[in-house]
Amino acid sequence: MMKIPKCDYHGTCKNKAYREVFPSLLGGKYKNRGWSYLCRKHYSQEQKRFKGKLPNSDAD
């Protein structure tokens, strides 16, 4: 049985993950950020912050 990933936004959110994001692919100061799971709320916040250029894929 596969475990459903949870949002790991700053370690405080426990909602079901919506997207897996890869800020390290942007390079520059984000090159060491790796990847993380984000819920719908935090995903839209981060997309605004990165001006819609945050690399991502479905969390499932």
N, C-alpha and C positions, 0 to 999 in steps of 0.2 A: 504494500500500500504506500502510495506516494504522499509525502507530507506537503500540505499547502503552504507556500511561502508567505511570510508576513512582511509588512512594511518595516524597514529598518532605518527610517529617517531619524537620525540623531539618537537612536536607541530608545525613543520614547513612544512611538506609534506602534500599535499592535493590530492594525487593520489588515485585511487580506490584500496581498500584493496585486497590483494592476499591471505594472510594467517593470521590466528589468532594464536598468539604465547603465550606460558605459561612459562616464565623463572622461575616462583616461584616453579615449579615442580622439578627443578634441586636442590633446597635446598641451603644450605650454605649461601653465601652472597647475593644470588638472591631470598631468601625466601619471601621477602616483595615486590617483583616487580609486583605481580599480573599478568595481561595479557594485550595484546595490539594487534592492527591490524597493519599489515605492507604491503606495496606495494611490487611488485616483486623485485625492486631494493634494498630496505632496508632489505627485507627478506634474500636475498642472502648475503648481507653484514653481517648480524647478524649470519647466519649459519656458515660463515667462522670464525667469532669471537668465536662462541661456538663449533667449530670443528664438525659441523654437528649434534650436540646432542640437539638442541633446540626443545622442545616439541611443536607441532603445529597441527592445523586442518584447513580445508578449511574455507574461510571467508564467503561463502554464506550459 
